Amino acid sequence: MSRIARVALCGCLMFALSAQAGSRLAETLEQADAAFAQGDWPSYRDAYAQLARIFHQKNE
């Protein structure tokens, strides 16, 4: 997914999530971008696993 698409997705999702979860989402997407840029695939997968946990917590 391109950076522009991730930023747009993050913006849309921040409206759907609480301020705290939205902030964690933005931080996690930044971590994923940095890991992707460095080719750090385990950290990239971990960041997206964290995103899944954020959504799961929000939807409980």
N, C-alpha and C positions, 0 to 999 in steps of 0.2 A: 504494500500500500504506500502511495507517495506521501511525502510529508504534508503536502497541502490537504490531501484527503484525511490524514490523521488529525490535523489541526481542525478541519471542518467538523469531523466526527466528534472530537473533544468538545468543541463549542456547542454542538447540538446536545450532547450528552450532559453537559454541565447544567443545562436548563432542566433536565429530567432528574438530576441528582441533587441532593442537598449541597450546601456550600462546602461542607467538610469533605464529603465524598467527591465533589467536583474538583476540589483542590488536590486530593490524593490521586484522582484520575489524571490530572494535568501533570503532576510530578512523575507518575508512573510512565506516562507516554514519553516524557522527556528522557527518562532512564532507558526506555526501550529504544528511542532514537539514538542515544549515545552508544548503547551496546551494539546496535545494528551498524553504526558508522565504524566501530572498532572491530567488527567481525566477531564479537563476543556472543556466540550463539546461546550458550547456557544462560547468560544474564538476560538476553533478549527473550528467551522462553519464560524465564522466571518473571520478567516484567509483565508479560501477557497473562501469566497465571495469576499474578497479583490483580490485574484488571478483572479477571473472572471472579476473584474473591470479593472485590469491591461491589460488582454488580449483584453477586449473590447476597451480600449483606444488606444492600439497599432493597432488594426484593423480598426480604424475609418479613 
